[in-house]
Amino acid sequence: MRWRRVKAILVKESLQIVRDPRSLVIALLIPLLQMFLLGYGISLDVKQIPLCAYDREGSQASQELVQRFAASPYFSLQGQAANYAEVGRNLDNGRCRLAIVIPADFSRTLNDAGQGVVQALLDATDTNTASLAAGYASAVVAGYSSAVQLKSIERHGGSVQTLTPVEVRARVWFNEDLVSRNFIIPGVVALVMAIVGAQLSSLTIAREWERGTMELLISTPVKPMELMLGKLLPYFIVGMIDACICLALAVFWFQVPFRGTLPAMAFTTGLFLTVVLCIGYYVSVSIRSQVGASQVALLLTMLPTTLLSGFSFPIDQMPPAVQTVTYVVSGRYYVTILKGLFLKGAPWTELLLPILCLTLYALVMILLAARAFRKTLD
Amino acid sequence: MLQRIYHLLLKEFLQLRRDKSARLRLLVPPILQMLLFGYAATFEVFNVATVIFDQDQTQESRALVADFVHSSRFKLVAPASDRRAVQDAVESSTAQVGIVVPEGFSELLRKGQTAPLQVLVDGTNSNTALIALGYVGQISGSYGQRYALDLAQRTGRTLGRPMVNVQLRERYWYNPNLNSRWFFIPGLIGTLTLITIVNLTAFAIVREREVGTLEQILVTPIQPIEFIIGKTLPFFLIGLFEVAIVAVFGMLWFEVPFKGNPLVLMLGTSLFLLSTLAIGLLISTVCKTQQQAFSSNFFVLNPMFILSGFSFPISSMPDALQWLTYLDPLRYFLVIIRATYLKGVGLDVLWPQMAALAALSLSLFAVAVLRLHKSLD
């Protein structure tokens, strides 16, 4: 391998990047767009769930419960329904996501038998919001239940030591306030790197074919490995600039805690970028049209990084077969590392396994990509 | 006129038939995405990796631990013999939840006082953590209630005053088992047609322009409006075909129910396809090369996807973004799809979405045709 030849390709490719400012601007705009859109657009924190109440009793006790729902920051009371059909309509047209139905004999059974049952009807078309809403609703009802119990005991002249026999004292580590942004943003960094890397490199070889400069390139003494290095190094630098933009936005704009070290971040980002650049390059060699190559490369990097990396959907909740598939997704290792670096401040030793896997992945991809290019015209 | 449109139509289909890789790109991504979303995208929380350290070692504490172990929500992954082991397990991500039943737990319970249960949660995935914490609360809460009731009966303290308790019974409408697939698969109809049709339309025209065949077409007697119809009609048909594939695959493979009226969905789909065609045409008027078209598509489609509410609730977005979502045709279409699929409602409920989608589609299409008309003359 001759450095002189690598340099020649490198200079040519860099000139091409510089003289096509539109593509360069796009490569630098993608991280900004993605970080802002996903940073603000993706939030699983549910608050102000629209709620309607159907109070069939209309007593003081039942209205007290309705007021408790109205006062909760997780719900916003849209109104009280007058009949069952109205409840159904409200859920059907999406005006409310949750309906509380209080039976007509609510306070009577509560006084006589000590048991009151309240019905919650949830719009479960959005399953995640529905299960979170159910959790918040049962907390509201539990609070009400305790208050009623306390009153009843005091009325009977008793005193009480506790209303909550078992109290959960929870401590949350790594993302203390359970802000979903803190868990999404590190994953977005991986997603941006996947998109940018694949976008940039998938065009390099296909472009030579489409413009008819391939014959020229083949007639030069350049070796496949040299060609690949020269072609990918400029994009590697562009990708690393993108990574810096992402990191700066994450830490300074979105205030996601970064507890790891910068060298670890730079090293692992370099590894992941190498993997996606090589995938893009490989596709570019195999598919000789620019549009086809960038579509396939995007599909190969962006889709798995979105769905199979654990970026937004937890891997351990997937079926075993799909879990096995995630091991061949490079994003999986990178997302693990990023979450470790951002939120946990995990030491090197703890991330050794994913880093090793990613390194191995990068080496294999370099070899595959370098071998894919053959100096023939057919 | 019809004859000229027919010939252009024929040409587009011939082109598609001869381009094997383009045909594959039409079929493979939808099926791949559907499989991925069907199997990998889930918000459900089961079998959370858990470690429990029972420091109390009494009948009471063991009963509580058994409640956790026997629930489908938690799975014991490793034994823990001290607090340190629990912390280590959470720190190293072996477990996502660590529970410590402290010494003296049962003593407090027997005295009728509040017994603390210490829980350590890995909050890295805030959503799972939140849901898991909810389950911890439910299990320990119901254990506590049962215990208190039992204690009161045994000691006879309830004489004269009943225990009072209010329960919440949840019923999940439209998706009783909270199956995430029912949420994602119908939504895919919208996102997949959006991506495919915008791409196809934009590239079809930009390619003609780049290769230089656009001029050849323009010197034929064809009128601009005939050209536009001939160029968009095939993609409209392909869009319908794509919707049919996803719908059939989703129903047969993933068993997503369809409760509504197919005609309502059909109407929504046609309106939505009109706006995807318009967006594709608009992109084609500002791009000279296929490469430019590709990146423009990305910049237009990606925000549309994220702002549509496909996987993340619009109501949780900041106000400024929520306003932007009103400009996103996919937003309305997703409401229409999910409502016809799961809720089974008709036009009487969906007319506001239909009207908004129609207004948006027609104005987009009008602008697109005007711009294209100009660029063709």
Contacts between the chains, C-beta under 8 A, distances in Angstrom:
chain1	res1	chain2	res2	distance
A	22	B	292	7.1
A	23	B	291	7.5
A	23	B	295	7.3
A	26	B	295	4.8
A	26	B	299	7.6
A	29	B	299	7.7
A	30	B	298	7.7
A	33	B	299	6.8
A	33	B	302	7.2
A	33	B	303	7.4
A	34	B	302	7.4
A	37	B	302	7.0
A	37	B	303	5.7
A	37	B	306	5.0
A	37	B	307	7.7
A	38	B	306	6.5
A	40	B	317	6.5
A	40	B	318	5.4
A	40	B	321	5.5
A	41	B	306	4.4
A	41	B	307	6.2
A	41	B	312	6.4
A	41	B	317	5.7
A	41	B	321	5.8
A	42	B	306	7.2
A	42	B	312	4.8
A	43	B	312	6.4
A	43	B	313	7.8
A	43	B	316	4.1
A	43	B	317	6.4
A	44	B	126	7.1
A	44	B	127	4.7
A	44	B	312	6.6
A	44	B	313	7.7
A	44	B	316	6.9
A	45	B	126	7.6
A	45	B	316	5.8
A	46	B	313	7.0
A	46	B	315	7.9
A	46	B	316	6.3
A	47	B	316	7.2
A	48	B	315	6.9
A	49	B	315	7.9
A	50	B	315	8.0
A	65	B	166	7.7
A	89	B	349	7.9
A	91	B	173	5.9
A	92	B	339	7.8
A	92	B	343	5.7
A	92	B	345	5.1
A	92	B	349	5.4
A	93	B	345	7.3
A	93	B	349	4.6
A	94	B	335	7.1
A	94	B	339	7.5
A	110	B	164	6.5
A	110	B	166	6.9
A	113	B	162	7.1
A	114	B	162	3.6
A	114	B	163	5.4
A	114	B	164	4.6
A	114	B	165	6.3
A	115	B	165	6.0
A	115	B	166	7.9
A	115	B	167	7.3
A	116	B	164	7.8
A	116	B	165	7.3
A	116	B	166	4.2
A	116	B	167	7.1
A	117	B	166	7.6
A	117	B	167	5.2
A	117	B	169	5.9
A	118	B	166	6.4
A	118	B	167	7.1
A	118	B	168	5.4
A	118	B	169	7.2
A	119	B	168	7.9
A	119	B	169	5.3
A	119	B	171	6.6
A	120	B	168	5.5
A	120	B	169	6.8
A	120	B	170	4.7
A	120	B	171	6.9
A	121	B	171	5.4
A	121	B	173	5.7
A	122	B	170	6.2
A	122	B	171	7.0
A	122	B	172	5.1
A	122	B	173	6.4
A	123	B	173	5.9
A	123	B	174	6.3
A	124	B	172	3.9
A	124	B	173	6.1
A	124	B	174	5.4
A	124	B	175	3.9
A	124	B	176	7.1
A	124	B	178	5.7
A	125	B	174	5.1
A	125	B	175	6.2
A	125	B	182	7.6
A	125	B	183	6.4
A	125	B	338	5.1
A	125	B	339	7.7
A	125	B	342	5.0
A	125	B	343	6.8
A	126	B	183	6.0
A	126	B	313	6.2
A	127	B	43	5.8
A	127	B	44	7.3
A	127	B	175	6.1
A	127	B	178	4.5
A	127	B	179	6.9
A	127	B	180	5.2
A	127	B	182	7.4
A	127	B	183	5.1
A	128	B	43	3.8
A	128	B	127	7.1
A	128	B	180	7.6
A	128	B	183	7.8
A	128	B	313	7.9
A	129	B	313	5.5
A	130	B	172	6.0
A	130	B	175	7.6
A	130	B	178	6.3
A	131	B	43	7.4
A	131	B	44	7.9
A	131	B	45	8.0
A	131	B	131	6.2
A	131	B	178	5.8
A	132	B	130	6.7
A	132	B	131	6.9
A	132	B	134	7.8
A	134	B	170	4.8
A	134	B	172	7.8
A	135	B	130	7.7
A	135	B	131	7.0
A	135	B	134	3.6
A	135	B	137	7.9
A	137	B	168	6.0
A	137	B	170	7.3
A	138	B	138	7.0
A	138	B	168	4.8
A	138	B	170	7.5
A	139	B	137	7.4
A	141	B	166	5.7
A	141	B	167	7.3
A	141	B	168	4.1
A	142	B	141	6.5
A	142	B	168	8.0
A	144	B	166	5.9
A	145	B	164	7.3
A	145	B	165	5.7
A	145	B	166	4.0
A	145	B	167	7.7
A	148	B	164	5.3
A	148	B	166	6.3
A	149	B	163	7.1
A	149	B	164	4.4
A	149	B	165	7.0
A	152	B	161	6.6
A	152	B	162	7.5
A	152	B	164	4.7
A	153	B	161	6.3
A	156	B	160	6.3
A	156	B	161	3.9
A	158	B	161	6.2
A	161	B	111	7.2
A	161	B	112	4.7
A	161	B	113	5.2
A	161	B	114	7.9
A	162	B	112	6.3
A	162	B	113	5.2
A	162	B	114	4.3
A	164	B	114	5.6
A	164	B	141	7.7
A	164	B	144	6.4
A	165	B	109	6.0
A	165	B	112	7.8
A	165	B	114	6.8
A	165	B	115	6.5
A	165	B	144	3.4
A	165	B	145	7.2
A	165	B	147	5.5
A	165	B	148	4.7
A	166	B	64	7.3
A	166	B	109	7.5
A	166	B	114	7.6
A	166	B	115	5.6
A	166	B	116	8.0
A	166	B	117	5.5
A	166	B	140	4.5
A	166	B	141	7.0
A	166	B	143	6.0
A	166	B	144	3.7
A	166	B	147	7.6
A	167	B	114	5.0
A	167	B	115	7.1
A	167	B	116	5.3
A	167	B	117	6.7
A	168	B	117	5.3
A	168	B	119	5.5
A	168	B	133	7.8
A	168	B	136	5.7
A	168	B	137	5.4
A	168	B	140	5.5
A	169	B	116	5.1
A	169	B	117	6.8
A	169	B	118	5.4
A	169	B	119	6.7
A	170	B	119	4.3
A	170	B	120	7.6
A	170	B	121	6.0
A	170	B	133	5.7
A	170	B	136	7.2
A	171	B	118	7.6
A	171	B	119	7.2
A	171	B	120	5.4
A	171	B	121	7.2
A	172	B	121	4.8
A	172	B	122	7.9
A	172	B	123	4.1
A	172	B	129	6.4
A	172	B	133	7.9
A	173	B	90	6.2
A	173	B	91	7.6
A	173	B	120	6.5
A	173	B	121	6.8
A	173	B	122	5.8
A	173	B	123	6.1
A	174	B	122	6.0
A	174	B	123	5.2
A	174	B	124	5.0
A	175	B	123	3.4
A	175	B	124	5.8
A	175	B	126	5.5
A	175	B	129	7.3
A	176	B	123	6.5
A	178	B	123	5.2
A	178	B	126	4.3
A	178	B	129	5.8
A	178	B	130	5.6
A	179	B	126	6.2
A	180	B	126	4.6
A	180	B	127	6.1
A	182	B	126	6.8
A	183	B	123	7.8
A	183	B	124	5.9
A	183	B	125	5.3
A	183	B	126	4.9
A	183	B	127	7.4
A	195	B	298	7.9
A	199	B	295	7.5
A	199	B	298	7.8
A	203	B	291	6.9
A	287	B	21	7.4
A	290	B	290	6.4
A	290	B	291	5.6
A	290	B	294	7.7
A	291	B	203	6.4
A	291	B	290	4.7
A	291	B	291	7.3
A	291	B	293	7.8
A	291	B	294	5.8
A	292	B	21	5.9
A	292	B	22	8.0
A	292	B	25	7.2
A	294	B	291	7.9
A	294	B	294	5.5
A	295	B	25	6.2
A	295	B	199	7.8
A	295	B	294	7.6
A	296	B	25	7.8
A	299	B	29	6.1
A	299	B	32	7.5
A	303	B	32	7.3
A	303	B	33	6.8
A	303	B	36	6.7
A	304	B	36	8.0
A	307	B	36	4.9
A	307	B	37	7.0
A	307	B	40	4.8
A	307	B	41	6.1
A	308	B	36	7.1
A	308	B	40	5.7
A	310	B	125	8.0
A	312	B	311	7.5
A	313	B	40	6.0
A	313	B	41	5.2
A	313	B	42	6.0
A	313	B	43	7.4
A	314	B	45	8.0
A	314	B	125	5.6
A	314	B	128	5.3
A	316	B	47	7.4
A	316	B	49	6.7
A	317	B	42	5.1
A	317	B	44	6.1
A	317	B	45	6.7
A	317	B	46	6.6
A	317	B	47	8.0
A	317	B	128	7.7
A	318	B	39	6.6
A	318	B	40	5.2
A	318	B	42	6.8
A	319	B	39	5.8
A	321	B	39	7.8
A	322	B	39	4.8
A	322	B	40	5.2
A	339	B	124	5.3
A	343	B	123	7.8
A	343	B	124	5.3
A	344	B	91	7.6
A	344	B	124	7.1
A	350	B	92	6.4
